[in-house]
């Protein structure tokens, strides 16, 4: 819900960086490779030209991106958990070393009873890239539940509306 200083500091310490800018805005092919090695459970072999292309395509406006990353981290004292009226479904990489299972469990606890948390095995911080079939299957299940709930609410509203007219 928020990237607080304590969560940020612990995550950066685990991955061995001093700032999110240093980690997320690499300036070399080796830096891009390290970024993906940390973010994934098991990085597939990727040729260097792909890293080079990624570096060229993704890192324009470095100063602006660095400012946004710096502003993303908030002081622990200023954090007030939001209370969402709708259900929240979290899909989390089981092997995420940036934001661990403890962070996920704490987030779920803060969100309360209307939140669900599912871990995707053999996935790090990027489960949608590492395990796209599993991720998409879980996402479809979540969307089906939402559609079912929405359908039941519509039926209830129709029943109420019909009852008013009879």
C-alpha positions in Angstrom: 0.0 0.0 0.0 3.0 2.2 0.6 6.7 1.9 0.4 7.8 3.0 3.8 11.4 3.8 4.8 11.6 0.6 6.9 10.3 -1.7 4.1 12.4 0.1 1.6 15.6 -0.1 3.7 15.1 -3.8 4.5 14.5 -4.6 0.8 17.5 -2.6 -0.4 19.7 -4.2 2.3 18.6 -7.7 1.1 19.5 -6.9 -2.5 22.7 -5.0 -1.7 21.9 -1.5 -3.0 21.8 1.9 -1.3 18.9 3.3 -3.2 16.1 2.3 -5.6 17.6 4.6 -8.2 20.9 2.7 -8.1 19.0 -0.6 -8.5 16.2 0.3 -10.9 18.1 2.7 -13.1 21.2 0.8 -14.2 23.6 2.4 -16.6 25.2 -0.7 -18.1 24.3 -4.0 -19.6 25.7 -5.7 -16.5 23.5 -3.5 -14.3 20.4 -4.6 -16.3 21.5 -8.3 -15.9 21.8 -7.8 -12.1 18.4 -6.1 -12.0 16.7 -9.1 -13.6 18.8 -11.7 -11.6 17.6 -10.1 -8.3 14.0 -9.7 -9.5 13.6 -13.3 -10.7 13.6 -16.7 -9.1 15.5 -18.3 -12.0 16.6 -16.0 -14.8 16.6 -17.7 -18.2 19.6 -17.2 -20.4 19.1 -13.9 -22.2 21.5 -12.7 -24.9 23.4 -9.5 -24.3 21.8 -7.7 -27.2 18.4 -8.0 -25.4 19.9 -6.3 -22.3 21.4 -3.6 -24.6 18.0 -3.0 -26.2 16.3 -2.8 -22.8 18.9 -0.3 -21.6 18.4 1.9 -24.7 14.6 1.7 -24.6 13.8 2.0 -21.0 16.0 4.6 -19.5 15.3 7.9 -21.1 14.4 10.7 -18.6 16.7 9.3 -16.0 16.6 12.4 -13.8 12.8 12.4 -13.7 12.6 8.7 -13.0 15.1 9.1 -10.2 13.0 11.9 -8.6 9.9 9.7 -8.8 11.6 6.8 -7.2 12.9 9.0 -4.4 9.4 10.4 -3.8 7.9 6.9 -3.7 9.4 6.1 -0.3 7.5 7.7 2.6 8.5 8.2 6.2 7.1 5.5 8.5 5.6 8.1 10.7 3.5 9.5 7.8 2.1 6.1 6.8 -1.6 5.5 7.5 -3.0 2.3 6.1 -5.8 2.8 3.7 -9.1 1.1 4.2 -10.5 -0.2 0.9 -14.2 -1.2 0.8 -13.7 -3.6 -2.1 -11.9 -6.9 -2.0 -8.2 -6.9 -2.7 -6.5 -10.0 -4.2 -2.7 -10.2 -3.9 -0.6 -12.4 -6.1 3.0 -12.7 -4.8 6.1 -14.5 -6.0 6.9 -17.0 -3.3 10.7 -16.4 -3.8 10.6 -12.6 -3.9 13.7 -11.4 -2.2 12.9 -7.7 -2.7 9.6 -7.8 -0.8 9.6 -11.0 1.1 6.6 -13.2 2.2 6.8 -11.3 5.6 6.0 -8.0 3.7 3.2 -9.7 1.8 1.7 -11.2 5.0 1.9 -7.8 6.7 0.2 -6.1 3.8 -2.6 -8.7 3.8 -3.0 -8.2 7.6 -3.2 -4.4 7.1 -5.8 -4.8 4.3 -7.9 -7.0 6.7 -10.5 -9.7 6.0 -11.5 -8.4 2.6 -8.0 -9.3 1.3 -6.7 -12.6 -0.1 -3.0 -13.5 -0.7 -1.8 -16.2 -3.0 1.8 -17.1 -3.5 3.1 -18.3 -6.9 5.8 -21.0 -6.5 9.1 -20.7 -8.2 8.6 -17.0 -8.9 10.4 -13.9 -7.6 9.4 -10.3 -7.8 8.1 -10.6 -11.4 5.7 -13.6 -11.3 3.8 -12.4 -14.3 7.0 -12.6 -16.4 8.4 -15.8 -14.8 5.3 -17.9 -14.5 2.8 -16.2 -16.9 0.6 -19.3 -17.3 0.2 -19.7 -13.5 -0.2 -16.0 -13.0 -2.9 -15.7 -15.7 -4.7 -18.8 -14.4 -4.8 -17.3 -10.9 -5.9 -13.9 -12.3 -8.7 -15.6 -14.3 -9.9 -17.3 -11.1 -9.9 -14.0 -9.3 -11.8 -12.3 -12.2 -14.3 -15.2 -12.3 -15.0 -14.8 -8.6 -15.5 -11.0 -9.1 -17.8 -11.7 -12.0 -19.8 -14.2 -10.0 -20.1 -11.7 -7.1 -21.1 -8.9 -9.4 -23.7 -11.2 -11.1 -25.2 -12.1 -7.8 -25.5 -8.5 -6.8 -27.2 -7.6 -10.1 -29.6 -10.5 -9.6 -30.4 -9.2 -6.1 -30.9 -5.7 -7.4 -33.2 -7.0 -10.1 -35.2 -9.1 -7.5 -35.5 -6.0 -5.3 -36.6 -3.9 -8.2 -39.1 -6.5 -9.3 -40.4 -6.7 -5.7 -41.0 -3.0 -5.7 -43.2 -3.1 -8.7 -45.4 -6.0 -7.7 
